[in-house]
């Protein structure tokens, strides 16, 4: 029982960190594209 709870928490933490990394990557690419557009103008 305890092992399954620990596993659940670990997988949840991993999932959250992956989601956060994905969001950060999206924001970075988005901001860089906006920057290039602003520079072109």
mmCIF entry with sequence, helices, sheets and N, C-alpha, C, O atoms, coordinates in Angstrom:
data_MODEL
# 
_entry.id   MODEL 
# 
_entity.id                         1 
_entity.type                       polymer 
_entity.pdbx_number_of_molecules   1 
# 
_entity_poly.entity_id                      1 
_entity_poly.type                           'polypeptide(L)' 
_entity_poly.nstd_linkage                   no 
_entity_poly.nstd_monomer                   no 
_entity_poly.pdbx_seq_one_letter_code       
;(UNK)(UNK)(UNK)(UNK)(UNK)(UNK)(UNK)(UNK)(UNK)(UNK)(UNK)(UNK)(UNK)(UNK)(UNK)(UNK)
(UNK)(UNK)(UNK)(UNK)(UNK)(UNK)(UNK)(UNK)(UNK)(UNK)(UNK)(UNK)(UNK)(UNK)(UNK)(UNK)
(UNK)(UNK)(UNK)(UNK)(UNK)(UNK)(UNK)(UNK)(UNK)
;
_entity_poly.pdbx_seq_one_letter_code_can   XXXXXXXXXXXXXXXXXXXXXXXXXXXXXXXXXXXXXXXXX 
_entity_poly.pdbx_strand_id                 A 
# 
loop_
_entity_poly_seq.entity_id 
_entity_poly_seq.num 
_entity_poly_seq.mon_id 
_entity_poly_seq.hetero 
1 1  UNK n 
1 2  UNK n 
1 3  UNK n 
1 4  UNK n 
1 5  UNK n 
1 6  UNK n 
1 7  UNK n 
1 8  UNK n 
1 9  UNK n 
1 10 UNK n 
1 11 UNK n 
1 12 UNK n 
1 13 UNK n 
1 14 UNK n 
1 15 UNK n 
1 16 UNK n 
1 17 UNK n 
1 18 UNK n 
1 19 UNK n 
1 20 UNK n 
1 21 UNK n 
1 22 UNK n 
1 23 UNK n 
1 24 UNK n 
1 25 UNK n 
1 26 UNK n 
1 27 UNK n 
1 28 UNK n 
1 29 UNK n 
1 30 UNK n 
1 31 UNK n 
1 32 UNK n 
1 33 UNK n 
1 34 UNK n 
1 35 UNK n 
1 36 UNK n 
1 37 UNK n 
1 38 UNK n 
1 39 UNK n 
1 40 UNK n 
1 41 UNK n 
# 
_struct_asym.id          A 
_struct_asym.entity_id   1 
# 
_struct_conf.conf_type_id            HELX_P 
_struct_conf.id                      HELX_P1 
_struct_conf.pdbx_PDB_helix_id       AA1 
_struct_conf.beg_label_comp_id       UNK 
_struct_conf.beg_label_asym_id       A 
_struct_conf.beg_label_seq_id        2 
_struct_conf.pdbx_beg_PDB_ins_code   ? 
_struct_conf.end_label_comp_id       UNK 
_struct_conf.end_label_asym_id       A 
_struct_conf.end_label_seq_id        40 
_struct_conf.pdbx_end_PDB_ins_code   ? 
_struct_conf.beg_auth_comp_id        UNK 
_struct_conf.beg_auth_asym_id        A 
_struct_conf.beg_auth_seq_id         2 
_struct_conf.end_auth_comp_id        UNK 
_struct_conf.end_auth_asym_id        A 
_struct_conf.end_auth_seq_id         40 
_struct_conf.pdbx_PDB_helix_class    1 
_struct_conf.details                 ? 
_struct_conf.pdbx_PDB_helix_length   39 
# 
_struct_conf_type.id          HELX_P 
_struct_conf_type.criteria    ? 
_struct_conf_type.reference   ? 
# 
loop_
_atom_site.group_PDB 
_atom_site.id 
_atom_site.type_symbol 
_atom_site.label_atom_id 
_atom_site.label_alt_id 
_atom_site.label_comp_id 
_atom_site.label_asym_id 
_atom_site.label_entity_id 
_atom_site.label_seq_id 
_atom_site.pdbx_PDB_ins_code 
_atom_site.Cartn_x 
_atom_site.Cartn_y 
_atom_site.Cartn_z 
_atom_site.occupancy 
_atom_site.B_iso_or_equiv 
_atom_site.pdbx_formal_charge 
_atom_site.auth_seq_id 
_atom_site.auth_comp_id 
_atom_site.auth_asym_id 
_atom_site.auth_atom_id 
_atom_site.pdbx_PDB_model_num 
ATOM 1   N N  . UNK A 1 1  ? 0.841  -1.204 0.000   1.00 0.00 ? 1  UNK A N  1 
ATOM 2   C CA . UNK A 1 1  ? 0.000  0.000  0.000   1.00 0.00 ? 1  UNK A CA 1 
ATOM 3   C C  . UNK A 1 1  ? 0.876  1.253  0.000   1.00 0.00 ? 1  UNK A C  1 
ATOM 4   O O  . UNK A 1 1  ? 0.693  2.153  -0.820  1.00 0.00 ? 1  UNK A O  1 
ATOM 5   N N  . UNK A 1 2  ? 1.830  1.297  0.933   1.00 0.00 ? 2  UNK A N  1 
ATOM 6   C CA . UNK A 1 2  ? 2.703  2.469  1.024   1.00 0.00 ? 2  UNK A CA 1 
ATOM 7   C C  . UNK A 1 2  ? 3.508  2.637  -0.260  1.00 0.00 ? 2  UNK A C  1 
ATOM 8   O O  . UNK A 1 2  ? 3.701  3.754  -0.740  1.00 0.00 ? 2  UNK A O  1 
ATOM 9   N N  . UNK A 1 3  ? 3.979  1.511  -0.813  1.00 0.00 ? 3  UNK A N  1 
ATOM 10  C CA . UNK A 1 3  ? 4.787  1.582  -2.039  1.00 0.00 ? 3  UNK A CA 1 
ATOM 11  C C  . UNK A 1 3  ? 3.985  2.174  -3.190  1.00 0.00 ? 3  UNK A C  1 
ATOM 12  O O  . UNK A 1 3  ? 4.497  2.992  -3.954  1.00 0.00 ? 3  UNK A O  1 
ATOM 13  N N  . UNK A 1 4  ? 2.728  1.761  -3.313  1.00 0.00 ? 4  UNK A N  1 
ATOM 14  C CA . UNK A 1 4  ? 1.903  2.270  -4.415  1.00 0.00 ? 4  UNK A CA 1 
ATOM 15  C C  . UNK A 1 4  ? 1.675  3.775  -4.261  1.00 0.00 ? 4  UNK A C  1 
ATOM 16  O O  . UNK A 1 4  ? 1.662  4.509  -5.249  1.00 0.00 ? 4  UNK A O  1 
ATOM 17  N N  . UNK A 1 5  ? 1.497  4.224  -3.027  1.00 0.00 ? 5  UNK A N  1 
ATOM 18  C CA . UNK A 1 5  ? 1.286  5.665  -2.787  1.00 0.00 ? 5  UNK A CA 1 
ATOM 19  C C  . UNK A 1 5  ? 2.535  6.441  -3.187  1.00 0.00 ? 5  UNK A C  1 
ATOM 20  O O  . UNK A 1 5  ? 2.446  7.485  -3.832  1.00 0.00 ? 5  UNK A O  1 
ATOM 21  N N  . UNK A 1 6  ? 3.708  5.920  -2.797  1.00 0.00 ? 6  UNK A N  1 
ATOM 22  C CA . UNK A 1 6  ? 4.969  6.588  -3.152  1.00 0.00 ? 6  UNK A CA 1 
ATOM 23  C C  . UNK A 1 6  ? 5.131  6.620  -4.672  1.00 0.00 ? 6  UNK A C  1 
ATOM 24  O O  . UNK A 1 6  ? 5.550  7.630  -5.238  1.00 0.00 ? 6  UNK A O  1 
ATOM 25  N N  . UNK A 1 7  ? 4.795  5.506  -5.325  1.00 0.00 ? 7  UNK A N  1 
ATOM 26  C CA . UNK A 1 7  ? 4.904  5.453  -6.780  1.00 0.00 ? 7  UNK A CA 1 
ATOM 27  C C  . UNK A 1 7  ? 3.984  6.471  -7.437  1.00 0.00 ? 7  UNK A C  1 
ATOM 28  O O  . UNK A 1 7  ? 4.365  7.141  -8.397  1.00 0.00 ? 7  UNK A O  1 
ATOM 29  N N  . UNK A 1 8  ? 2.764  6.579  -6.909  1.00 0.00 ? 8  UNK A N  1 
ATOM 30  C CA . UNK A 1 8  ? 1.809  7.545  -7.452  1.00 0.00 ? 8  UNK A CA 1 
ATOM 31  C C  . UNK A 1 8  ? 2.354  8.966  -7.324  1.00 0.00 ? 8  UNK A C  1 
ATOM 32  O O  . UNK A 1 8  ? 2.291  9.750  -8.271  1.00 0.00 ? 8  UNK A O  1 
ATOM 33  N N  . UNK A 1 9  ? 2.884  9.287  -6.156  1.00 0.00 ? 9  UNK A N  1 
ATOM 34  C CA . UNK A 1 9  ? 3.418  10.636 -5.931  1.00 0.00 ? 9  UNK A CA 1 
ATOM 35  C C  . UNK A 1 9  ? 4.589  10.912 -6.870  1.00 0.00 ? 9  UNK A C  1 
ATOM 36  O O  . UNK A 1 9  ? 4.711  12.006 -7.423  1.00 0.00 ? 9  UNK A O  1 
ATOM 37  N N  . UNK A 1 10 ? 5.453  9.903  -7.043  1.00 0.00 ? 10 UNK A N  1 
ATOM 38  C CA . UNK A 1 10 ? 6.621  10.078 -7.915  1.00 0.00 ? 10 UNK A CA 1 
ATOM 39  C C  . UNK A 1 10 ? 6.186  10.313 -9.358  1.00 0.00 ? 10 UNK A C  1 
ATOM 40  O O  . UNK A 1 10 ? 6.687  11.220 -10.022 1.00 0.00 ? 10 UNK A O  1 
ATOM 41  N N  . UNK A 1 11 ? 5.250  9.493  -9.840  1.00 0.00 ? 11 UNK A N  1 
ATOM 42  C CA . UNK A 1 11 ? 4.795  9.654  -11.220 1.00 0.00 ? 11 UNK A CA 1 
ATOM 43  C C  . UNK A 1 11 ? 4.102  11.004 -11.398 1.00 0.00 ? 11 UNK A C  1 
ATOM 44  O O  . UNK A 1 11 ? 4.234  11.648 -12.439 1.00 0.00 ? 11 UNK A O  1 
ATOM 45  N N  . UNK A 1 12 ? 3.363  11.421 -10.373 1.00 0.00 ? 12 UNK A N  1 
ATOM 46  C CA . UNK A 1 12 ? 2.664  12.709 -10.459 1.00 0.00 ? 12 UNK A CA 1 
ATOM 47  C C  . UNK A 1 12 ? 3.677  13.853 -10.520 1.00 0.00 ? 12 UNK A C  1 
ATOM 48  O O  . UNK A 1 12 ? 3.524  14.781 -11.313 1.00 0.00 ? 12 UNK A O  1 
ATOM 49  N N  . UNK A 1 13 ? 4.704  13.783 -9.684  1.00 0.00 ? 13 UNK A N  1 
ATOM 50  C CA . UNK A 1 13 ? 5.733  14.824 -9.695  1.00 0.00 ? 13 UNK A CA 1 
ATOM 51  C C  . UNK A 1 13 ? 6.424  14.864 -11.051 1.00 0.00 ? 13 UNK A C  1 
ATOM 52  O O  . UNK A 1 13 ? 6.667  15.937 -11.604 1.00 0.00 ? 13 UNK A O  1 
ATOM 53  N N  . UNK A 1 14 ? 6.741  13.672 -11.585 1.00 0.00 ? 14 UNK A N  1 
ATOM 54  C CA . UNK A 1 14 ? 7.404  13.591 -12.886 1.00 0.00 ? 14 UNK A CA 1 
ATOM 55  C C  . UNK A 1 14 ? 6.520  14.214 -13.958 1.00 0.00 ? 14 UNK A C  1 
ATOM 56  O O  . UNK A 1 14 ? 6.993  14.991 -14.788 1.00 0.00 ? 14 UNK A O  1 
ATOM 57  N N  . UNK A 1 15 ? 5.224  13.867 -13.938 1.00 0.00 ? 15 UNK A N  1 
ATOM 58  C CA . UNK A 1 15 ? 4.276  14.386 -14.923 1.00 0.00 ? 15 UNK A CA 1 
ATOM 59  C C  . UNK A 1 15 ? 4.202  15.908 -14.842 1.00 0.00 ? 15 UNK A C  1 
ATOM 60  O O  . UNK A 1 15 ? 4.230  16.592 -15.866 1.00 0.00 ? 15 UNK A O  1 
ATOM 61  N N  . UNK A 1 16 ? 4.108  16.435 -13.621 1.00 0.00 ? 16 UNK A N  1 
ATOM 62  C CA . UNK A 1 16 ? 4.000  17.890 -13.435 1.00 0.00 ? 16 UNK A CA 1 
ATOM 63  C C  . UNK A 1 16 ? 5.259  18.584 -13.947 1.00 0.00 ? 16 UNK A C  1 
ATOM 64  O O  . UNK A 1 16 ? 5.178  19.618 -14.610 1.00 0.00 ? 16 UNK A O  1 
ATOM 65  N N  . UNK A 1 17 ? 6.432  18.007 -13.634 1.00 0.00 ? 17 UNK A N  1 
ATOM 66  C CA . UNK A 1 17 ? 7.690  18.626 -14.073 1.00 0.00 ? 17 UNK A CA 1 
ATOM 67  C C  . UNK A 1 17 ? 7.783  18.606 -15.599 1.00 0.00 ? 17 UNK A C  1 
ATOM 68  O O  . UNK A 1 17 ? 8.253  19.568 -16.206 1.00 0.00 ? 17 UNK A O  1 
ATOM 69  N N  . UNK A 1 18 ? 7.334  17.507 -16.219 1.00 0.00 ? 18 UNK A N  1 
ATOM 70  C CA . UNK A 1 18 ? 7.367  17.420 -17.681 1.00 0.00 ? 18 UNK A CA 1 
ATOM 71  C C  . UNK A 1 18 ? 6.432  18.467 -18.279 1.00 0.00 ? 18 UNK A C  1 
ATOM 72  O O  . UNK A 1 18 ? 6.779  19.127 -19.259 1.00 0.00 ? 18 UNK A O  1 
ATOM 73  N N  . UNK A 1 19 ? 5.241  18.620 -17.686 1.00 0.00 ? 19 UNK A N  1 
ATOM 74  C CA . UNK A 1 19 ? 4.284  19.604 -18.188 1.00 0.00 ? 19 UNK A CA 1 
ATOM 75  C C  . UNK A 1 19 ? 4.861  21.013 -18.059 1.00 0.00 ? 19 UNK A C  1 
ATOM 76  O O  . UNK A 1 19 ? 4.729  21.831 -18.969 1.00 0.00 ? 19 UNK A O  1 
ATOM 77  N N  . UNK A 1 20 ? 5.511  21.292 -16.908 1.00 0.00 ? 20 UNK A N  1 
ATOM 78  C CA . UNK A 1 20 ? 6.104  22.611 -16.697 1.00 0.00 ? 20 UNK A CA 1 
ATOM 79  C C  . UNK A 1 20 ? 7.192  22.870 -17.732 1.00 0.00 ? 20 UNK A C  1 
ATOM 80  O O  . UNK A 1 20 ? 7.287  23.967 -18.282 1.00 0.00 ? 20 UNK A O  1 
ATOM 81  N N  . UNK A 1 21 ? 8.022  21.843 -17.996 1.00 0.00 ? 21 UNK A N  1 
ATOM 82  C CA . UNK A 1 21 ? 9.094  21.996 -18.983 1.00 0.00 ? 21 UNK A CA 1 
ATOM 83  C C  . UNK A 1 21 ? 8.501  22.267 -20.361 1.00 0.00 ? 21 UNK A C  1 
ATOM 84  O O  . UNK A 1 21 ? 9.001  23.116 -21.099 1.00 0.00 ? 21 UNK A O  1 
ATOM 85  N N  . UNK A 1 22 ? 7.434  21.547 -20.710 1.00 0.00 ? 22 UNK A N  1 
ATOM 86  C CA . UNK A 1 22 ? 6.780  21.757 -22.002 1.00 0.00 ? 22 UNK A CA 1 
ATOM 87  C C  . UNK A 1 22 ? 6.266  23.189 -22.116 1.00 0.00 ? 22 UNK A C  1 
ATOM 88  O O  . UNK A 1 22 ? 6.440  23.839 -23.147 1.00 0.00 ? 22 UNK A O  1 
ATOM 89  N N  . UNK A 1 23 ? 5.630  23.677 -21.042 1.00 0.00 ? 23 UNK A N  1 
ATOM 90  C CA . UNK A 1 23 ? 5.094  25.039 -21.063 1.00 0.00 ? 23 UNK A CA 1 
ATOM 91  C C  . UNK A 1 23 ? 6.219  26.059 -21.210 1.00 0.00 ? 23 UNK A C  1 
ATOM 92  O O  . UNK A 1 23 ? 6.091  27.031 -21.954 1.00 0.00 ? 23 UNK A O  1 
ATOM 93  N N  . UNK A 1 24 ? 7.331  25.830 -20.492 1.00 0.00 ? 24 UNK A N  1 
ATOM 94  C CA . UNK A 1 24 ? 8.468  26.747 -20.572 1.00 0.00 ? 24 UNK A CA 1 
ATOM 95  C C  . UNK A 1 24 ? 9.031  26.767 -21.989 1.00 0.00 ? 24 UNK A C  1 
ATOM 96  O O  . UNK A 1 24 ? 9.343  27.830 -22.525 1.00 0.00 ? 24 UNK A O  1 
ATOM 97  N N  . UNK A 1 25 ? 9.159  25.580 -22.594 1.00 0.00 ? 25 UNK A N  1 
ATOM 98  C CA . UNK A 1 25 ? 9.685  25.508 -23.963 1.00 0.00 ? 25 UNK A CA 1 
ATOM 99  C C  . UNK A 1 25 ? 8.763  26.254 -24.923 1.00 0.00 ? 25 UNK A C  1 
ATOM 100 O O  . UNK A 1 25 ? 9.227  26.986 -25.797 1.00 0.00 ? 25 UNK A O  1 
ATOM 101 N N  . UNK A 1 26 ? 7.458  26.063 -24.755 1.00 0.00 ? 26 UNK A N  1 
ATOM 102 C CA . UNK A 1 26 ? 6.493  26.747 -25.617 1.00 0.00 ? 26 UNK A CA 1 
ATOM 103 C C  . UNK A 1 26 ? 6.622  28.258 -25.468 1.00 0.00 ? 26 UNK A C  1 
ATOM 104 O O  . UNK A 1 26 ? 6.631  28.989 -26.458 1.00 0.00 ? 26 UNK A O  1 
ATOM 105 N N  . UNK A 1 27 ? 6.724  28.721 -24.221 1.00 0.00 ? 27 UNK A N  1 
ATOM 106 C CA . UNK A 1 27 ? 6.841  30.160 -23.965 1.00 0.00 ? 27 UNK A CA 1 
ATOM 107 C C  . UNK A 1 27 ? 8.121  30.707 -24.582 1.00 0.00 ? 27 UNK A C  1 
ATOM 108 O O  . UNK A 1 27 ? 8.121  31.791 -25.165 1.00 0.00 ? 27 UNK A O  1 
ATOM 109 N N  . UNK A 1 28 ? 9.220  29.950 -24.452 1.00 0.00 ? 28 UNK A N  1 
ATOM 110 C CA . UNK A 1 28 ? 10.506 30.404 -24.989 1.00 0.00 ? 28 UNK A CA 1 
ATOM 111 C C  . UNK A 1 28 ? 10.445 30.536 -26.508 1.00 0.00 ? 28 UNK A C  1 
ATOM 112 O O  . UNK A 1 28 ? 10.881 31.544 -27.064 1.00 0.00 ? 28 UNK A O  1 
ATOM 113 N N  . UNK A 1 29 ? 9.904  29.514 -27.180 1.00 0.00 ? 29 UNK A N  1 
ATOM 114 C CA . UNK A 1 29 ? 9.820  29.572 -28.643 1.00 0.00 ? 29 UNK A CA 1 
ATOM 115 C C  . UNK A 1 29 ? 8.881  30.702 -29.072 1.00 0.00 ? 29 UNK A C  1 
ATOM 116 O O  . UNK A 1 29 ? 9.150  31.413 -30.040 1.00 0.00 ? 29 UNK A O  1 
ATOM 117 N N  . UNK A 1 30 ? 7.773  30.856 -28.335 1.00 0.00 ? 30 UNK A N  1 
ATOM 118 C CA . UNK A 1 30 ? 6.801  31.898 -28.651 1.00 0.00 ? 30 UNK A CA 1 
ATOM 119 C C  . UNK A 1 30 ? 7.439  33.283 -28.527 1.00 0.00 ? 30 UNK A C  1 
ATOM 120 O O  . UNK A 1 30 ? 7.299  34.117 -29.421 1.00 0.00 ? 30 UNK A O  1 
ATOM 121 N N  . UNK A 1 31 ? 8.142  33.524 -27.411 1.00 0.00 ? 31 UNK A N  1 
ATOM 122 C CA . UNK A 1 31 ? 8.765  34.833 -27.187 1.00 0.00 ? 31 UNK A CA 1 
ATOM 123 C C  . UNK A 1 31 ? 9.867  35.083 -28.213 1.00 0.00 ? 31 UNK A C  1 
ATOM 124 O O  . UNK A 1 31 ? 10.027 36.212 -28.678 1.00 0.00 ? 31 UNK A O  1 
ATOM 125 N N  . UNK A 1 32 ? 10.628 34.053 -28.573 1.00 0.00 ? 32 UNK A N  1 
ATOM 126 C CA . UNK A 1 32 ? 11.708 34.238 -29.546 1.00 0.00 ? 32 UNK A CA 1 
ATOM 127 C C  . UNK A 1 32 ? 11.120 34.583 -30.915 1.00 0.00 ? 32 UNK A C  1 
ATOM 128 O O  . UNK A 1 32 ? 11.678 35.407 -31.641 1.00 0.00 ? 32 UNK A O  1 
ATOM 129 N N  . UNK A 1 33 ? 9.993  33.953 -31.269 1.00 0.00 ? 33 UNK A N  1 
ATOM 130 C CA . UNK A 1 33 ? 9.353  34.269 -32.550 1.00 0.00 ? 33 UNK A CA 1 
ATOM 131 C C  . UNK A 1 33 ? 8.844  35.698 -32.545 1.00 0.00 ? 33 UNK A C  1 
ATOM 132 O O  . UNK A 1 33 ? 8.965  36.406 -33.544 1.00 0.00 ? 33 UNK A O  1 
ATOM 133 N N  . UNK A 1 34 ? 8.273  36.127 -31.422 1.00 0.00 ? 34 UNK A N  1 
ATOM 134 C CA . UNK A 1 34 ? 7.783  37.508 -31.309 1.00 0.00 ? 34 UNK A CA 1 
ATOM 135 C C  . UNK A 1 34 ? 8.963  38.473 -31.440 1.00 0.00 ? 34 UNK A C  1 
ATOM 136 O O  . UNK A 1 34 ? 8.852  39.525 -32.068 1.00 0.00 ? 34 UNK A O  1 
ATOM 137 N N  . UNK A 1 35 ? 10.100 38.096 -30.833 1.00 0.00 ? 35 UNK A N  1 
ATOM 138 C CA . UNK A 1 35 ? 11.294 38.938 -30.897 1.00 0.00 ? 35 UNK A CA 1 
ATOM 139 C C  . UNK A 1 35 ? 11.782 39.088 -32.331 1.00 0.00 ? 35 UNK A C  1 
ATOM 140 O O  . UNK A 1 35 ? 12.132 40.188 -32.756 1.00 0.00 ? 35 UNK A O  1 
ATOM 141 N N  . UNK A 1 36 ? 11.807 37.983 -33.083 1.00 0.00 ? 36 UNK A N  1 
ATOM 142 C CA . UNK A 1 36 ? 12.278 38.063 -34.466 1.00 0.00 ? 36 UNK A CA 1 
ATOM 143 C C  . UNK A 1 36 ? 11.330 38.921 -35.297 1.00 0.00 ? 36 UNK A C  1 
ATOM 144 O O  . UNK A 1 36 ? 11.775 39.688 -36.150 1.00 0.00 ? 36 UNK A O  1 
ATOM 145 N N  . UNK A 1 37 ? 10.028 38.796 -35.053 1.00 0.00 ? 37 UNK A N  1 
ATOM 146 C CA . UNK A 1 37 ? 9.048  39.605 -35.789 1.00 0.00 ? 37 UNK A CA 1 
ATOM 147 C C  . UNK A 1 37 ? 9.249  41.079 -35.456 1.00 0.00 ? 37 UNK A C  1 
ATOM 148 O O  . UNK A 1 37 ? 9.189  41.935 -36.339 1.00 0.00 ? 37 UNK A O  1 
ATOM 149 N N  . UNK A 1 38 ? 9.489  41.375 -34.170 1.00 0.00 ? 38 UNK A N  1 
ATOM 150 C CA . UNK A 1 38 ? 9.681  42.766 -33.762 1.00 0.00 ? 38 UNK A CA 1 
ATOM 151 C C  . UNK A 1 38 ? 10.958 43.323 -34.390 1.00 0.00 ? 38 UNK A C  1 
ATOM 152 O O  . UNK A 1 38 ? 11.004 44.491 -34.778 1.00 0.00 ? 38 UNK A O  1 
ATOM 153 N N  . UNK A 1 39 ? 11.997 42.485 -34.489 1.00 0.00 ? 39 UNK A N  1 
ATOM 154 C CA . UNK A 1 39 ? 13.265 42.942 -35.076 1.00 0.00 ? 39 UNK A CA 1 
ATOM 155 C C  . UNK A 1 39 ? 13.083 43.198 -36.578 1.00 0.00 ? 39 UNK A C  1 
ATOM 156 O O  . UNK A 1 39 ? 13.637 44.154 -37.120 1.00 0.00 ? 39 UNK A O  1 
ATOM 157 N N  . UNK A 1 40 ? 12.308 42.344 -37.241 1.00 0.00 ? 40 UNK A N  1 
ATOM 158 C CA . UNK A 1 40 ? 12.097 42.512 -38.682 1.00 0.00 ? 40 UNK A CA 1 
ATOM 159 C C  . UNK A 1 40 ? 11.359 43.811 -38.986 1.00 0.00 ? 40 UNK A C  1 
ATOM 160 O O  . UNK A 1 40 ? 11.568 44.414 -40.039 1.00 0.00 ? 40 UNK A O  1 
ATOM 161 N N  . UNK A 1 41 ? 10.500 44.243 -38.069 1.00 0.00 ? 41 UNK A N  1 
ATOM 162 C CA . UNK A 1 41 ? 9.752  45.479 -38.276 1.00 0.00 ? 41 UNK A CA 1 
ATOM 163 C C  . UNK A 1 41 ? 10.576 46.658 -37.841 1.00 0.00 ? 41 UNK A C  1 
ATOM 164 O O  . UNK A 1 41 ? 10.122 47.798 -37.935 1.00 0.00 ? 41 UNK A O  1 
# 
